[in-house]
Amino acid sequence: MITTSIGAEPHGRPEALSDEEVVRRIRAGEPALFEILMRRYNLRLYRVARAILRDDSEAEDVMQQTYVNAYTHLDQFAGRAKFSTWLSRIATYEAYARVRRRRRVTETETMSKPEHPPTVAASAEIDPERQAYGAELRRALERALETLPEIYRSAFVLRDVEGLSTAEAAACLDVSEDVVKTRLSRARGLLRDALFATAGLAIGDVFSFHAARCDRVVERVFAELRIARPTLH
């Protein structure tokens, strides 16, 4: 086990380092710096995995496996693409692998059963306060996104929620840019125009990733990799 302390540095805080510099230093013997990358991309990976799997617990599992895979294969990051794109692509592969395994199990057990669309539960609570109204808008958008087929939902989350470029989204999904454009267009078309226009300002808040979830994923990954948790100053 390697213990590394993350503290203040002469040229600024480690958290302000670029992804590439953090990766270089991890390779050079500072494994605890991996927490910086995890906290930097926890929200993105959660959203990507959650959009594909539609399950909070499985999304966390995908995040954990993604980080473990990324850390153990960090030498394969060649810098040809952004580190965030490389990491998101690993998460996407892992999430779709779980979808395929899930489908094989489902087809084996219930091959003759028709697939039912997800049930959308209407909220019974009405809160006149602005904060509650904004939360309801977010929930309404999340429910609408849940009804999209996964190939459209993942494209929408990568492009419109996470703000990736078409090229970056294509790299994550391992498809062409034209395919991403087509899927994104289809996703937007499937969402009702009125809902999209009303909830547009809340798009960046969907599938919130709270601090407790962030800490839990960081702790699980560091435990699996047997890296001592550093103290961020």
mmCIF file of the C-alpha atoms, coordinates in Angstrom:
data_MODEL
# 
_entry.id   MODEL 
# 
loop_
_atom_site.group_PDB 
_atom_site.id 
_atom_site.type_symbol 
_atom_site.label_atom_id 
_atom_site.label_alt_id 
_atom_site.label_comp_id 
_atom_site.label_asym_id 
_atom_site.label_entity_id 
_atom_site.label_seq_id 
_atom_site.pdbx_PDB_ins_code 
_atom_site.Cartn_x 
_atom_site.Cartn_y 
_atom_site.Cartn_z 
_atom_site.occupancy 
_atom_site.B_iso_or_equiv 
_atom_site.pdbx_formal_charge 
_atom_site.auth_seq_id 
_atom_site.auth_comp_id 
_atom_site.auth_asym_id 
_atom_site.auth_atom_id 
_atom_site.pdbx_PDB_model_num 
ATOM 1   C CA . MET A 1 1   ? 0.000   0.000   0.000   1.00 0.00 ? 1   MET A CA 1 
ATOM 2   C CA . ILE A 1 2   ? 1.319   3.432   -0.939  1.00 0.00 ? 2   ILE A CA 1 
ATOM 3   C CA . THR A 1 3   ? 0.426   6.428   1.226   1.00 0.00 ? 3   THR A CA 1 
ATOM 4   C CA . THR A 1 4   ? 0.517   9.807   -0.428  1.00 0.00 ? 4   THR A CA 1 
ATOM 5   C CA . SER A 1 5   ? -0.564  13.125  1.017   1.00 0.00 ? 5   SER A CA 1 
ATOM 6   C CA . ILE A 1 6   ? -2.211  15.722  -1.148  1.00 0.00 ? 6   ILE A CA 1 
ATOM 7   C CA . GLY A 1 7   ? -1.450  19.187  0.113   1.00 0.00 ? 7   GLY A CA 1 
ATOM 8   C CA . ALA A 1 8   ? -0.689  22.675  -1.037  1.00 0.00 ? 8   ALA A CA 1 
ATOM 9   C CA . GLU A 1 9   ? 2.026   23.067  -3.643  1.00 0.00 ? 9   GLU A CA 1 
ATOM 10  C CA . PRO A 1 10  ? 4.256   25.989  -4.656  1.00 0.00 ? 10  PRO A CA 1 
ATOM 11  C CA . HIS A 1 11  ? 2.516   26.439  -8.003  1.00 0.00 ? 11  HIS A CA 1 
ATOM 12  C CA . GLY A 1 12  ? -1.077  25.957  -6.887  1.00 0.00 ? 12  GLY A CA 1 
ATOM 13  C CA . ARG A 1 13  ? -3.438  23.299  -5.620  1.00 0.00 ? 13  ARG A CA 1 
ATOM 14  C CA . PRO A 1 14  ? -3.293  19.799  -7.139  1.00 0.00 ? 14  PRO A CA 1 
ATOM 15  C CA . GLU A 1 15  ? -7.018  20.038  -7.900  1.00 0.00 ? 15  GLU A CA 1 
ATOM 16  C CA . ALA A 1 16  ? -6.183  22.773  -10.446 1.00 0.00 ? 16  ALA A CA 1 
ATOM 17  C CA . LEU A 1 17  ? -3.838  20.514  -12.422 1.00 0.00 ? 17  LEU A CA 1 
ATOM 18  C CA . SER A 1 18  ? -4.850  19.353  -15.866 1.00 0.00 ? 18  SER A CA 1 
ATOM 19  C CA . ASP A 1 19  ? -6.022  15.765  -16.308 1.00 0.00 ? 19  ASP A CA 1 
ATOM 20  C CA . GLU A 1 20  ? -2.877  14.938  -18.223 1.00 0.00 ? 20  GLU A CA 1 
ATOM 21  C CA . GLU A 1 21  ? -0.623  16.282  -15.483 1.00 0.00 ? 21  GLU A CA 1 
ATOM 22  C CA . VAL A 1 22  ? -2.517  14.350  -12.816 1.00 0.00 ? 22  VAL A CA 1 
ATOM 23  C CA . VAL A 1 23  ? -2.183  11.166  -14.881 1.00 0.00 ? 23  VAL A CA 1 
ATOM 24  C CA . ARG A 1 24  ? 1.538   11.801  -15.369 1.00 0.00 ? 24  ARG A CA 1 
ATOM 25  C CA . ARG A 1 25  ? 2.056   12.203  -11.626 1.00 0.00 ? 25  ARG A CA 1 
ATOM 26  C CA . ILE A 1 26  ? 0.032   9.106   -10.797 1.00 0.00 ? 26  ILE A CA 1 
ATOM 27  C CA . ARG A 1 27  ? 2.227   7.112   -13.150 1.00 0.00 ? 27  ARG A CA 1 
ATOM 28  C CA . ALA A 1 28  ? 5.280   8.678   -11.497 1.00 0.00 ? 28  ALA A CA 1 
ATOM 29  C CA . GLY A 1 29  ? 4.298   7.310   -8.094  1.00 0.00 ? 29  GLY A CA 1 
ATOM 30  C CA . GLU A 1 30  ? 1.504   9.470   -6.625  1.00 0.00 ? 30  GLU A CA 1 
ATOM 31  C CA . PRO A 1 31  ? -1.525  7.136   -6.787  1.00 0.00 ? 31  PRO A CA 1 
ATOM 32  C CA . ALA A 1 32  ? -3.537  9.114   -4.235  1.00 0.00 ? 32  ALA A CA 1 
ATOM 33  C CA . LEU A 1 33  ? -3.941  11.872  -6.828  1.00 0.00 ? 33  LEU A CA 1 
ATOM 34  C CA . PHE A 1 34  ? -6.411  9.561   -8.566  1.00 0.00 ? 34  PHE A CA 1 
ATOM 35  C CA . GLU A 1 35  ? -9.059  10.942  -6.207  1.00 0.00 ? 35  GLU A CA 1 
ATOM 36  C CA . ILE A 1 36  ? -8.825  14.272  -8.015  1.00 0.00 ? 36  ILE A CA 1 
ATOM 37  C CA . LEU A 1 37  ? -9.847  12.616  -11.283 1.00 0.00 ? 37  LEU A CA 1 
ATOM 38  C CA . MET A 1 38  ? -12.612 10.653  -9.593  1.00 0.00 ? 38  MET A CA 1 
ATOM 39  C CA . ARG A 1 39  ? -14.209 13.694  -7.982  1.00 0.00 ? 39  ARG A CA 1 
ATOM 40  C CA . ARG A 1 40  ? -13.746 15.650  -11.202 1.00 0.00 ? 40  ARG A CA 1 
ATOM 41  C CA . TYR A 1 41  ? -15.714 13.111  -13.268 1.00 0.00 ? 41  TYR A CA 1 
ATOM 42  C CA . ASN A 1 42  ? -18.023 11.378  -10.783 1.00 0.00 ? 42  ASN A CA 1 
ATOM 43  C CA . LEU A 1 43  ? -21.071 13.326  -11.930 1.00 0.00 ? 43  LEU A CA 1 
ATOM 44  C CA . ARG A 1 44  ? -20.424 12.713  -15.619 1.00 0.00 ? 44  ARG A CA 1 
ATOM 45  C CA . LEU A 1 45  ? -19.845 8.978   -15.219 1.00 0.00 ? 45  LEU A CA 1 
ATOM 46  C CA . TYR A 1 46  ? -22.897 8.638   -13.000 1.00 0.00 ? 46  TYR A CA 1 
ATOM 47  C CA . ARG A 1 47  ? -25.091 10.372  -15.559 1.00 0.00 ? 47  ARG A CA 1 
ATOM 48  C CA . VAL A 1 48  ? -23.702 8.322   -18.436 1.00 0.00 ? 48  VAL A CA 1 
ATOM 49  C CA . ALA A 1 49  ? -24.170 5.013   -16.603 1.00 0.00 ? 49  ALA A CA 1 
ATOM 50  C CA . ARG A 1 50  ? -27.542 6.012   -15.147 1.00 0.00 ? 50  ARG A CA 1 
ATOM 51  C CA . ALA A 1 51  ? -28.842 7.026   -18.579 1.00 0.00 ? 51  ALA A CA 1 
ATOM 52  C CA . ILE A 1 52  ? -27.983 3.611   -20.005 1.00 0.00 ? 52  ILE A CA 1 
ATOM 53  C CA . LEU A 1 53  ? -28.947 1.392   -17.069 1.00 0.00 ? 53  LEU A CA 1 
ATOM 54  C CA . ARG A 1 54  ? -31.802 3.350   -15.443 1.00 0.00 ? 54  ARG A CA 1 
ATOM 55  C CA . ASP A 1 55  ? -30.720 2.070   -12.029 1.00 0.00 ? 55  ASP A CA 1 
ATOM 56  C CA . ASP A 1 56  ? -28.883 4.060   -9.341  1.00 0.00 ? 56  ASP A CA 1 
ATOM 57  C CA . SER A 1 57  ? -27.141 1.087   -7.742  1.00 0.00 ? 57  SER A CA 1 
ATOM 58  C CA . GLU A 1 58  ? -25.953 -0.365  -11.044 1.00 0.00 ? 58  GLU A CA 1 
ATOM 59  C CA . ALA A 1 59  ? -24.742 3.073   -12.108 1.00 0.00 ? 59  ALA A CA 1 
ATOM 60  C CA . GLU A 1 60  ? -22.572 3.228   -8.990  1.00 0.00 ? 60  GLU A CA 1 
ATOM 61  C CA . ASP A 1 61  ? -21.224 -0.245  -9.716  1.00 0.00 ? 61  ASP A CA 1 
ATOM 62  C CA . VAL A 1 62  ? -20.338 0.826   -13.246 1.00 0.00 ? 62  VAL A CA 1 
ATOM 63  C CA . MET A 1 63  ? -18.565 3.904   -11.913 1.00 0.00 ? 63  MET A CA 1 
ATOM 64  C CA . GLN A 1 64  ? -16.519 1.827   -9.508  1.00 0.00 ? 64  GLN A CA 1 
ATOM 65  C CA . GLN A 1 65  ? -15.528 -0.682  -12.186 1.00 0.00 ? 65  GLN A CA 1 
ATOM 66  C CA . THR A 1 66  ? -14.742 2.122   -14.619 1.00 0.00 ? 66  THR A CA 1 
ATOM 67  C CA . TYR A 1 67  ? -12.319 3.737   -12.190 1.00 0.00 ? 67  TYR A CA 1 
ATOM 68  C CA . VAL A 1 68  ? -10.687 0.426   -11.330 1.00 0.00 ? 68  VAL A CA 1 
ATOM 69  C CA . ASN A 1 69  ? -10.278 -0.393  -15.032 1.00 0.00 ? 69  ASN A CA 1 
ATOM 70  C CA . ALA A 1 70  ? -8.956  3.092   -15.797 1.00 0.00 ? 70  ALA A CA 1 
ATOM 71  C CA . TYR A 1 71  ? -6.436  3.024   -12.963 1.00 0.00 ? 71  TYR A CA 1 
ATOM 72  C CA . THR A 1 72  ? -5.120  -0.434  -13.752 1.00 0.00 ? 72  THR A CA 1 
ATOM 73  C CA . HIS A 1 73  ? -4.782  0.436   -17.450 1.00 0.00 ? 73  HIS A CA 1 
ATOM 74  C CA . LEU A 1 74  ? -3.629  4.017   -17.044 1.00 0.00 ? 74  LEU A CA 1 
ATOM 75  C CA . ASP A 1 75  ? -0.559  3.215   -19.119 1.00 0.00 ? 75  ASP A CA 1 
ATOM 76  C CA . GLN A 1 76  ? -2.882  2.717   -22.093 1.00 0.00 ? 76  GLN A CA 1 
ATOM 77  C CA . PHE A 1 77  ? -4.028  6.342   -22.014 1.00 0.00 ? 77  PHE A CA 1 
ATOM 78  C CA . ALA A 1 78  ? -1.998  7.771   -24.879 1.00 0.00 ? 78  ALA A CA 1 
ATOM 79  C CA . GLY A 1 79  ? -3.389  11.293  -24.832 1.00 0.00 ? 79  GLY A CA 1 
ATOM 80  C CA . ARG A 1 80  ? -4.794  11.091  -28.357 1.00 0.00 ? 80  ARG A CA 1 
ATOM 81  C CA . ALA A 1 81  ? -8.217  12.008  -26.945 1.00 0.00 ? 81  ALA A CA 1 
ATOM 82  C CA . LYS A 1 82  ? -9.175  13.894  -23.811 1.00 0.00 ? 82  LYS A CA 1 
ATOM 83  C CA . PHE A 1 83  ? -8.838  11.911  -20.602 1.00 0.00 ? 83  PHE A CA 1 
ATOM 84  C CA . SER A 1 84  ? -12.508 12.645  -19.878 1.00 0.00 ? 84  SER A CA 1 
ATOM 85  C CA . THR A 1 85  ? -13.504 11.104  -23.216 1.00 0.00 ? 85  THR A CA 1 
ATOM 86  C CA . TRP A 1 86  ? -11.326 8.053   -22.590 1.00 0.00 ? 86  TRP A CA 1 
ATOM 87  C CA . LEU A 1 87  ? -12.864 7.618   -19.137 1.00 0.00 ? 87  LEU A CA 1 
ATOM 88  C CA . SER A 1 88  ? -16.420 8.130   -20.394 1.00 0.00 ? 88  SER A CA 1 
ATOM 89  C CA . ARG A 1 89  ? -15.860 5.546   -23.089 1.00 0.00 ? 89  ARG A CA 1 
ATOM 90  C CA . ILE A 1 90  ? -14.780 2.970   -20.508 1.00 0.00 ? 90  ILE A CA 1 
ATOM 91  C CA . ALA A 1 91  ? -17.937 3.717   -18.513 1.00 0.00 ? 91  ALA A CA 1 
ATOM 92  C CA . THR A 1 92  ? -20.098 3.411   -21.615 1.00 0.00 ? 92  THR A CA 1 
ATOM 93  C CA . TYR A 1 93  ? -18.593 0.027   -22.515 1.00 0.00 ? 93  TYR A CA 1 
ATOM 94  C CA . GLU A 1 94  ? -19.085 -1.252  -18.976 1.00 0.00 ? 94  GLU A CA 1 
ATOM 95  C CA . ALA A 1 95  ? -22.688 -0.027  -18.831 1.00 0.00 ? 95  ALA A CA 1 
ATOM 96  C CA . TYR A 1 96  ? -23.608 -1.602  -22.169 1.00 0.00 ? 96  TYR A CA 1 
ATOM 97  C CA . ALA A 1 97  ? -21.907 -4.837  -21.146 1.00 0.00 ? 97  ALA A CA 1 
ATOM 98  C CA . ARG A 1 98  ? -24.260 -4.945  -18.168 1.00 0.00 ? 98  ARG A CA 1 
ATOM 99  C CA . VAL A 1 99  ? -27.224 -4.235  -20.438 1.00 0.00 ? 99  VAL A CA 1 
ATOM 100 C CA . ARG A 1 100 ? -26.243 -7.154  -22.650 1.00 0.00 ? 100 ARG A CA 1 
ATOM 101 C CA . ARG A 1 101 ? -25.851 -9.477  -19.670 1.00 0.00 ? 101 ARG A CA 1 
ATOM 102 C CA . ARG A 1 102 ? -29.190 -8.334  -18.297 1.00 0.00 ? 102 ARG A CA 1 
ATOM 103 C CA . ARG A 1 103 ? -30.879 -8.974  -21.625 1.00 0.00 ? 103 ARG A CA 1 
ATOM 104 C CA . ARG A 1 104 ? -29.419 -12.456 -21.916 1.00 0.00 ? 104 ARG A CA 1 
ATOM 105 C CA . VAL A 1 105 ? -30.784 -13.337 -18.481 1.00 0.00 ? 105 VAL A CA 1 
ATOM 106 C CA . THR A 1 106 ? -34.169 -11.813 -19.259 1.00 0.00 ? 106 THR A CA 1 
ATOM 107 C CA . GLU A 1 107 ? -34.440 -13.558 -22.625 1.00 0.00 ? 107 GLU A CA 1 
ATOM 108 C CA . THR A 1 108 ? -33.549 -16.869 -21.046 1.00 0.00 ? 108 THR A CA 1 
ATOM 109 C CA . GLU A 1 109 ? -36.062 -16.556 -18.220 1.00 0.00 ? 109 GLU A CA 1 
ATOM 110 C CA . THR A 1 110 ? -38.946 -14.785 -19.964 1.00 0.00 ? 110 THR A CA 1 
ATOM 111 C CA . MET A 1 111 ? -38.380 -15.248 -23.681 1.00 0.00 ? 111 MET A CA 1 
ATOM 112 C CA . SER A 1 112 ? -42.085 -15.159 -24.513 1.00 0.00 ? 112 SER A CA 1 
ATOM 113 C CA . LYS A 1 113 ? -43.000 -12.176 -22.327 1.00 0.00 ? 113 LYS A CA 1 
ATOM 114 C CA . PRO A 1 114 ? -43.547 -8.836  -24.097 1.00 0.00 ? 114 PRO A CA 1 
ATOM 115 C CA . GLU A 1 115 ? -41.472 -5.941  -22.895 1.00 0.00 ? 115 GLU A CA 1 
ATOM 116 C CA . HIS A 1 116 ? -43.484 -3.339  -21.020 1.00 0.00 ? 116 HIS A CA 1 
ATOM 117 C CA . PRO A 1 117 ? -42.642 0.354   -21.107 1.00 0.00 ? 117 PRO A CA 1 
ATOM 118 C CA . PRO A 1 118 ? -41.446 1.859   -17.839 1.00 0.00 ? 118 PRO A CA 1 
ATOM 119 C CA . THR A 1 119 ? -44.194 3.057   -15.538 1.00 0.00 ? 119 THR A CA 1 
ATOM 120 C CA . VAL A 1 120 ? -44.170 6.767   -14.921 1.00 0.00 ? 120 VAL A CA 1 
ATOM 121 C CA . ALA A 1 121 ? -45.468 7.627   -11.477 1.00 0.00 ? 121 ALA A CA 1 
ATOM 122 C CA . ALA A 1 122 ? -47.076 11.019  -11.146 1.00 0.00 ? 122 ALA A CA 1 
ATOM 123 C CA . SER A 1 123 ? -46.020 13.097  -8.177  1.00 0.00 ? 123 SER A CA 1 
ATOM 124 C CA . ALA A 1 124 ? -48.782 13.553  -5.608  1.00 0.00 ? 124 ALA A CA 1 
ATOM 125 C CA . GLU A 1 125 ? -47.019 16.411  -3.872  1.00 0.00 ? 125 GLU A CA 1 
ATOM 126 C CA . ILE A 1 126 ? -47.593 19.975  -4.949  1.00 0.00 ? 126 ILE A CA 1 
ATOM 127 C CA . ASP A 1 127 ? -45.267 22.570  -3.443  1.00 0.00 ? 127 ASP A CA 1 
ATOM 128 C CA . PRO A 1 128 ? -45.822 26.212  -4.424  1.00 0.00 ? 128 PRO A CA 1 
ATOM 129 C CA . GLU A 1 129 ? -42.265 27.254  -3.544  1.00 0.00 ? 129 GLU A CA 1 
ATOM 130 C CA . ARG A 1 130 ? -39.892 27.920  -6.402  1.00 0.00 ? 130 ARG A CA 1 
ATOM 131 C CA . GLN A 1 131 ? -37.308 25.410  -5.207  1.00 0.00 ? 131 GLN A CA 1 
ATOM 132 C CA . ALA A 1 132 ? -39.864 22.623  -5.087  1.00 0.00 ? 132 ALA A CA 1 
ATOM 133 C CA . TYR A 1 133 ? -41.183 23.642  -8.499  1.00 0.00 ? 133 TYR A CA 1 
ATOM 134 C CA . GLY A 1 134 ? -37.686 23.437  -9.954  1.00 0.00 ? 134 GLY A CA 1 
ATOM 135 C CA . ALA A 1 135 ? -37.223 20.004  -8.396  1.00 0.00 ? 135 ALA A CA 1 
ATOM 136 C CA . GLU A 1 136 ? -40.489 18.836  -9.958  1.00 0.00 ? 136 GLU A CA 1 
ATOM 137 C CA . LEU A 1 137 ? -39.376 20.099  -13.362 1.00 0.00 ? 137 LEU A CA 1 
ATOM 138 C CA . ARG A 1 138 ? -36.180 18.096  -12.985 1.00 0.00 ? 138 ARG A CA 1 
ATOM 139 C CA . ARG A 1 139 ? -38.105 14.981  -11.986 1.00 0.00 ? 139 ARG A CA 1 
ATOM 140 C CA . ALA A 1 140 ? -40.479 15.448  -14.926 1.00 0.00 ? 140 ALA A CA 1 
ATOM 141 C CA . LEU A 1 141 ? -37.543 15.688  -17.310 1.00 0.00 ? 141 LEU A CA 1 
ATOM 142 C CA . GLU A 1 142 ? -35.905 12.634  -15.768 1.00 0.00 ? 142 GLU A CA 1 
ATOM 143 C CA . ARG A 1 143 ? -39.133 10.657  -16.143 1.00 0.00 ? 143 ARG A CA 1 
ATOM 144 C CA . ALA A 1 144 ? -39.401 11.740  -19.776 1.00 0.00 ? 144 ALA A CA 1 
ATOM 145 C CA . LEU A 1 145 ? -35.798 10.688  -20.398 1.00 0.00 ? 145 LEU A CA 1 
ATOM 146 C CA . GLU A 1 146 ? -36.483 7.310   -18.805 1.00 0.00 ? 146 GLU A CA 1 
ATOM 147 C CA . THR A 1 147 ? -39.003 6.542   -21.544 1.00 0.00 ? 147 THR A CA 1 
ATOM 148 C CA . LEU A 1 148 ? -36.436 6.974   -24.325 1.00 0.00 ? 148 LEU A CA 1 
ATOM 149 C CA . PRO A 1 149 ? -34.704 3.908   -25.788 1.00 0.00 ? 149 PRO A CA 1 
ATOM 150 C CA . GLU A 1 150 ? -31.208 3.642   -24.331 1.00 0.00 ? 150 GLU A CA 1 
ATOM 151 C CA . ILE A 1 151 ? -29.396 4.483   -27.586 1.00 0.00 ? 151 ILE A CA 1 
ATOM 152 C CA . TYR A 1 152 ? -31.208 7.822   -27.775 1.00 0.00 ? 152 TYR A CA 1 
ATOM 153 C CA . ARG A 1 153 ? -31.045 8.474   -24.038 1.00 0.00 ? 153 ARG A CA 1 
ATOM 154 C CA . SER A 1 154 ? -27.270 7.998   -23.881 1.00 0.00 ? 154 SER A CA 1 
ATOM 155 C CA . ALA A 1 155 ? -26.702 10.285  -26.870 1.00 0.00 ? 155 ALA A CA 1 
ATOM 156 C CA . PHE A 1 156 ? -28.934 12.945  -25.309 1.00 0.00 ? 156 PHE A CA 1 
ATOM 157 C CA . VAL A 1 157 ? -27.176 12.781  -21.933 1.00 0.00 ? 157 VAL A CA 1 
ATOM 158 C CA . LEU A 1 158 ? -23.697 12.983  -23.444 1.00 0.00 ? 158 LEU A CA 1 
ATOM 159 C CA . ARG A 1 159 ? -24.509 15.881  -25.765 1.00 0.00 ? 159 ARG A CA 1 
ATOM 160 C CA . ASP A 1 160 ? -27.229 17.958  -24.095 1.00 0.00 ? 160 ASP A CA 1 
ATOM 161 C CA . VAL A 1 161 ? -26.691 17.170  -20.415 1.00 0.00 ? 161 VAL A CA 1 
ATOM 162 C CA . GLU A 1 162 ? -22.908 16.765  -20.230 1.00 0.00 ? 162 GLU A CA 1 
ATOM 163 C CA . GLY A 1 163 ? -22.196 19.119  -23.117 1.00 0.00 ? 163 GLY A CA 1 
ATOM 164 C CA . LEU A 1 164 ? -19.765 16.868  -24.983 1.00 0.00 ? 164 LEU A CA 1 
ATOM 165 C CA . SER A 1 165 ? -19.041 17.665  -28.594 1.00 0.00 ? 165 SER A CA 1 
ATOM 166 C CA . THR A 1 166 ? -20.432 15.396  -31.288 1.00 0.00 ? 166 THR A CA 1 
ATOM 167 C CA . ALA A 1 167 ? -16.952 13.958  -31.849 1.00 0.00 ? 167 ALA A CA 1 
ATOM 168 C CA . GLU A 1 168 ? -16.477 13.251  -28.132 1.00 0.00 ? 168 GLU A CA 1 
ATOM 169 C CA . ALA A 1 169 ? -19.887 11.605  -27.834 1.00 0.00 ? 169 ALA A CA 1 
ATOM 170 C CA . ALA A 1 170 ? -19.165 9.510   -30.901 1.00 0.00 ? 170 ALA A CA 1 
ATOM 171 C CA . ALA A 1 171 ? -15.884 8.361   -29.352 1.00 0.00 ? 171 ALA A CA 1 
ATOM 172 C CA . CYS A 1 172 ? -17.644 7.429   -26.105 1.00 0.00 ? 172 CYS A CA 1 
ATOM 173 C CA . LEU A 1 173 ? -20.371 5.466   -27.886 1.00 0.00 ? 173 LEU A CA 1 
ATOM 174 C CA . ASP A 1 174 ? -18.035 4.014   -30.524 1.00 0.00 ? 174 ASP A CA 1 
ATOM 175 C CA . VAL A 1 175 ? -20.232 5.199   -33.396 1.00 0.00 ? 175 VAL A CA 1 
ATOM 176 C CA . SER A 1 176 ? -19.844 7.780   -36.141 1.00 0.00 ? 176 SER A CA 1 
ATOM 177 C CA . GLU A 1 177 ? -20.646 11.442  -35.646 1.00 0.00 ? 177 GLU A CA 1 
ATOM 178 C CA . ASP A 1 178 ? -23.548 11.113  -38.089 1.00 0.00 ? 178 ASP A CA 1 
ATOM 179 C CA . VAL A 1 179 ? -25.040 8.359   -35.916 1.00 0.00 ? 179 VAL A CA 1 
ATOM 180 C CA . VAL A 1 180 ? -24.755 10.581  -32.844 1.00 0.00 ? 180 VAL A CA 1 
ATOM 181 C CA . LYS A 1 181 ? -26.479 13.421  -34.693 1.00 0.00 ? 181 LYS A CA 1 
ATOM 182 C CA . THR A 1 182 ? -29.279 11.115  -35.817 1.00 0.00 ? 182 THR A CA 1 
ATOM 183 C CA . ARG A 1 183 ? -29.799 9.666   -32.352 1.00 0.00 ? 183 ARG A CA 1 
ATOM 184 C CA . LEU A 1 184 ? -29.740 13.090  -30.742 1.00 0.00 ? 184 LEU A CA 1 
ATOM 185 C CA . SER A 1 185 ? -32.290 14.417  -33.204 1.00 0.00 ? 185 SER A CA 1 
ATOM 186 C CA . ARG A 1 186 ? -34.510 11.414  -32.559 1.00 0.00 ? 186 ARG A CA 1 
ATOM 187 C CA . ALA A 1 187 ? -34.167 11.831  -28.796 1.00 0.00 ? 187 ALA A CA 1 
ATOM 188 C CA . ARG A 1 188 ? -35.209 15.446  -28.940 1.00 0.00 ? 188 ARG A CA 1 
ATOM 189 C CA . GLY A 1 189 ? -38.132 14.555  -31.176 1.00 0.00 ? 189 GLY A CA 1 
ATOM 190 C CA . LEU A 1 190 ? -39.363 11.899  -28.756 1.00 0.00 ? 190 LEU A CA 1 
ATOM 191 C CA . LEU A 1 191 ? -39.423 14.385  -25.898 1.00 0.00 ? 191 LEU A CA 1 
ATOM 192 C CA . ARG A 1 192 ? -42.496 16.534  -26.079 1.00 0.00 ? 192 ARG A CA 1 
ATOM 193 C CA . ASP A 1 193 ? -41.665 20.033  -27.301 1.00 0.00 ? 193 ASP A CA 1 
ATOM 194 C CA . ALA A 1 194 ? -43.503 21.635  -24.428 1.00 0.00 ? 194 ALA A CA 1 
ATOM 195 C CA . LEU A 1 195 ? -41.656 19.576  -21.811 1.00 0.00 ? 195 LEU A CA 1 
ATOM 196 C CA . PHE A 1 196 ? -38.286 20.242  -23.414 1.00 0.00 ? 196 PHE A CA 1 
ATOM 197 C CA . ALA A 1 197 ? -38.948 23.997  -23.612 1.00 0.00 ? 197 ALA A CA 1 
ATOM 198 C CA . THR A 1 198 ? -40.205 24.182  -20.016 1.00 0.00 ? 198 THR A CA 1 
ATOM 199 C CA . ALA A 1 199 ? -37.452 22.054  -18.481 1.00 0.00 ? 199 ALA A CA 1 
ATOM 200 C CA . GLY A 1 200 ? -34.633 23.288  -20.667 1.00 0.00 ? 200 GLY A CA 1 
ATOM 201 C CA . LEU A 1 201 ? -33.119 25.417  -17.909 1.00 0.00 ? 201 LEU A CA 1 
ATOM 202 C CA . ALA A 1 202 ? -33.067 22.386  -15.592 1.00 0.00 ? 202 ALA A CA 1 
ATOM 203 C CA . ILE A 1 203 ? -31.316 20.002  -17.990 1.00 0.00 ? 203 ILE A CA 1 
ATOM 204 C CA . GLY A 1 204 ? -27.976 20.370  -16.238 1.00 0.00 ? 204 GLY A CA 1 
ATOM 205 C CA . ASP A 1 205 ? -29.494 19.186  -12.958 1.00 0.00 ? 205 ASP A CA 1 
ATOM 206 C CA . VAL A 1 206 ? -30.843 15.810  -14.069 1.00 0.00 ? 206 VAL A CA 1 
ATOM 207 C CA . PHE A 1 207 ? -29.611 12.657  -12.315 1.00 0.00 ? 207 PHE A CA 1 
ATOM 208 C CA . SER A 1 208 ? -28.063 14.658  -9.477  1.00 0.00 ? 208 SER A CA 1 
ATOM 209 C CA . PHE A 1 209 ? -24.963 13.136  -7.913  1.00 0.00 ? 209 PHE A CA 1 
ATOM 210 C CA . HIS A 1 210 ? -24.953 14.003  -4.224  1.00 0.00 ? 210 HIS A CA 1 
ATOM 211 C CA . ALA A 1 211 ? -21.857 14.297  -2.023  1.00 0.00 ? 211 ALA A CA 1 
ATOM 212 C CA . ALA A 1 212 ? -22.658 11.113  -0.090  1.00 0.00 ? 212 ALA A CA 1 
ATOM 213 C CA . ARG A 1 213 ? -22.754 9.081   -3.302  1.00 0.00 ? 213 ARG A CA 1 
ATOM 214 C CA . CYS A 1 214 ? -19.535 10.731  -4.460  1.00 0.00 ? 214 CYS A CA 1 
ATOM 215 C CA . ASP A 1 215 ? -17.754 9.851   -1.196  1.00 0.00 ? 215 ASP A CA 1 
ATOM 216 C CA . ARG A 1 216 ? -19.075 6.284   -1.301  1.00 0.00 ? 216 ARG A CA 1 
ATOM 217 C CA . VAL A 1 217 ? -17.734 5.639   -4.802  1.00 0.00 ? 217 VAL A CA 1 
ATOM 218 C CA . VAL A 1 218 ? -14.348 7.180   -3.977  1.00 0.00 ? 218 VAL A CA 1 
ATOM 219 C CA . GLU A 1 219 ? -13.993 5.049   -0.830  1.00 0.00 ? 219 GLU A CA 1 
ATOM 220 C CA . ARG A 1 220 ? -14.987 1.818   -2.612  1.00 0.00 ? 220 ARG A CA 1 
ATOM 221 C CA . VAL A 1 221 ? -12.555 2.387   -5.487  1.00 0.00 ? 221 VAL A CA 1 
ATOM 222 C CA . PHE A 1 222 ? -9.647  3.277   -3.201  1.00 0.00 ? 222 PHE A CA 1 
ATOM 223 C CA . ALA A 1 223 ? -10.388 0.209   -1.062  1.00 0.00 ? 223 ALA A CA 1 
ATOM 224 C CA . GLU A 1 224 ? -10.392 -2.081  -4.110  1.00 0.00 ? 224 GLU A CA 1 
ATOM 225 C CA . LEU A 1 225 ? -7.189  -0.555  -5.455  1.00 0.00 ? 225 LEU A CA 1 
ATOM 226 C CA . ARG A 1 226 ? -5.646  -0.615  -1.943  1.00 0.00 ? 226 ARG A CA 1 
ATOM 227 C CA . ILE A 1 227 ? -4.616  3.017   -2.077  1.00 0.00 ? 227 ILE A CA 1 
ATOM 228 C CA . ALA A 1 228 ? -4.627  4.969   1.180   1.00 0.00 ? 228 ALA A CA 1 
ATOM 229 C CA . ARG A 1 229 ? -7.188  7.754   1.230   1.00 0.00 ? 229 ARG A CA 1 
ATOM 230 C CA . PRO A 1 230 ? -5.420  11.127  1.167   1.00 0.00 ? 230 PRO A CA 1 
ATOM 231 C CA . THR A 1 231 ? -6.516  14.236  2.981   1.00 0.00 ? 231 THR A CA 1 
ATOM 232 C CA . LEU A 1 232 ? -7.331  17.117  0.658   1.00 0.00 ? 232 LEU A CA 1 
ATOM 233 C CA . HIS A 1 233 ? -6.333  20.479  2.111   1.00 0.00 ? 233 HIS A CA 1 
# 
